[in-house]
Amino acid sequence: MAKSFDSPFWDNRYGNAGDDFVFGTTPNDFLVACADHLPPGPVLCLAEGEGRNAVFLAERGHAVTAMDQSEVGLAKAQQLAASRGVTLTTVVADLTDFVIEPGTWSAIVSIFCHLPPDLRRVLYPRVAAGLRPGGMIVLESYHPRQVEHATGGPVASPELLVSLDDVRDAFPGITWDLAHEIERDVVEGHGHTGRAAVTQLLGRR
C-alpha cells in the first residue's frame, strides 16, 4: 500500500473523527444502484473502512466480510453493524498480502479503494478468480479528472486514480454489464462531498 495511506494514516483519520464517520453511514450510491443485481451469498468488501457499505449489504441478507488495514475503522464498522442489528465478519489486513480464496464469493465490492498500479495488476486478477461462477464485481473509483474537482480521493497522488482503460481489462474472465466514466455529485460524510469524476464498473464472472 502507498506509504502515505498506510494503516497508521487511516487509524488516525478514523480515530480523530471520534463518534463521527469520515465517509458517513449511508451506503455508496453506485453500490445501492447495483445491489439488486448481486446474487445471494457471501460478499467481500475491500478496503471497507468504517463499514457503511458492508452494513448495507448485511441488511439485505448477505453474509459480509469487511476487510481493511485499519483496525480503528473496522471497530467502528462493528459498532455500526450492532446499531443496525446485523453482523459482519471483519478482517484487518493489507491488500498487498490479503488472500482471496478462488471461487469463494458471490460478489466482491471495491468502493473508492485506490491502489498503486503495481498492486492493481496483482490484486485484480485475484479478485476475478475469487468469484463464484455468476459472481459480481462492483467497483467505483475516482477518475484522473478528479484532480480538477478535489472533492475527495487521493488527488495529490494521481497514480492512484483510474480510468476505464486502467481497469476494464485487468479482471480476467469478467464480462462487464456496465462500464463508464461519469461526473456525479458524491455526498458521503465530510470525506467525499461535491461534484466528482468517477469510474464505475459492474461485471460478472
Residue pairs with C-beta under 8 A, 6 or more apart in sequence:
1 7
1 69
1 94
1 95
1 96
1 115
1 116
1 119
2 115
2 116
2 154
2 157
2 160
4 157
5 114
5 154
5 157
5 160
6 69
7 69
7 70
7 71
7 94
10 49
10 68
10 69
10 70
10 72
10 73
11 70
11 71
11 72
11 73
13 22
14 22
14 49
14 50
14 70
14 72
14 73
14 76
15 72
20 189
20 190
21 50
21 52
21 76
21 80
21 189
22 49
22 50
22 189
22 190
22 191
23 49
23 50
23 52
23 112
23 188
23 189
23 191
23 192
24 52
24 187
24 188
24 189
24 191
25 50
25 52
25 55
25 80
25 189
26 52
26 188
27 52
27 53
27 55
27 56
27 57
28 52
28 53
28 111
28 112
28 140
28 188
29 184
29 186
30 111
30 138
30 140
30 198
30 200
31 53
31 56
31 57
31 109
31 111
31 138
31 140
32 56
34 136
34 138
34 178
34 202
35 56
35 57
35 60
37 136
37 177
37 202
38 57
38 62
38 106
38 107
38 136
38 138
39 106
39 107
39 132
39 134
39 135
39 136
40 61
40 62
40 106
41 62
41 63
41 105
41 106
41 107
41 132
41 135
42 62
42 63
42 64
42 65
42 104
42 105
42 106
43 54
43 57
43 62
43 63
43 64
43 65
43 105
43 106
43 107
43 108
43 109
44 64
44 65
44 67
44 100
44 104
44 105
44 107
44 108
44 109
44 130
45 53
45 54
45 57
45 64
45 65
45 66
45 67
45 108
45 109
45 111
46 67
46 95
46 108
46 109
46 110
46 113
46 127
47 67
47 68
47 69
47 95
47 110
47 112
47 113
48 54
48 66
48 67
48 68
48 73
48 74
48 77
49 68
49 70
49 73
49 77
50 73
50 76
50 77
50 80
51 66
51 73
51 74
51 76
51 77
51 78
51 80
51 81
51 88
51 90
52 80
52 188
53 109
53 111
54 64
54 66
54 77
54 81
54 88
55 64
55 77
55 80
55 81
55 84
55 86
55 88
57 64
57 109
58 64
58 81
58 84
58 86
58 87
58 88
59 84
59 86
62 106
62 107
63 89
64 88
64 89
65 88
65 89
65 90
65 91
66 74
66 77
66 88
66 89
66 90
66 91
67 90
67 91
67 92
67 93
67 95
67 98
68 74
68 77
68 90
68 91
68 92
68 93
69 92
69 93
69 94
69 95
70 92
71 92
74 90
74 91
74 92
77 88
77 90
78 88
78 90
81 87
81 88
91 98
95 113
95 115
95 119
95 123
96 119
100 108
100 126
100 127
100 129
100 130
101 130
102 129
102 130
103 129
103 130
103 131
103 132
103 133
104 130
104 131
104 132
105 130
105 131
105 132
105 135
106 131
106 132
106 134
106 135
106 136
107 131
107 135
107 136
107 137
107 138
108 127
108 130
108 131
108 135
108 136
108 137
108 138
109 137
109 138
109 139
110 127
110 137
110 138
110 139
110 140
110 141
111 138
111 139
111 140
112 140
112 141
112 142
112 152
112 153
112 192
113 141
114 141
114 142
114 153
114 154
114 157
114 160
114 161
114 162
115 123
115 160
116 159
116 160
117 159
117 166
120 162
120 166
120 167
120 170
121 170
124 167
124 170
124 171
125 170
125 171
125 172
127 137
127 171
128 137
128 171
128 172
128 173
128 174
128 205
129 172
129 173
131 137
131 204
131 205
132 205
133 205
134 204
134 205
135 204
135 205
136 202
136 203
136 204
136 205
137 171
137 174
137 201
137 202
137 203
137 204
137 205
138 201
138 202
139 167
139 199
139 200
139 201
139 202
140 198
140 199
140 200
140 201
141 161
141 162
141 167
141 198
141 199
142 152
142 153
142 154
142 155
142 161
142 162
142 196
142 197
142 198
142 199
143 161
143 162
143 163
143 181
143 197
143 198
143 199
144 158
144 161
144 162
144 163
144 197
145 183
145 197
146 152
146 153
146 155
146 161
146 196
146 197
146 198
147 155
147 158
147 161
148 197
149 155
149 194
149 195
149 196
149 197
151 186
151 192
151 193
151 194
151 195
151 196
152 186
152 188
152 191
152 192
152 193
152 194
152 196
153 160
153 161
153 192
153 196
154 160
154 161
155 161
162 199
163 181
163 199
164 179
164 180
164 181
164 199
164 201
166 199
167 199
167 201
168 176
168 179
168 201
171 203
173 205
174 203
174 204
174 205
175 203
175 204
175 205
176 201
176 202
176 203
177 202
177 203
177 204
178 200
178 201
178 202
178 203
179 200
179 201
179 202
179 203
180 199
180 200
181 197
181 198
181 199
181 200
182 197
182 198
182 200
183 195
183 196
183 197
183 198
184 195
184 196
184 198
185 194
185 195
185 196
186 192
186 193
186 194
186 195
186 196
186 198
187 193
187 194
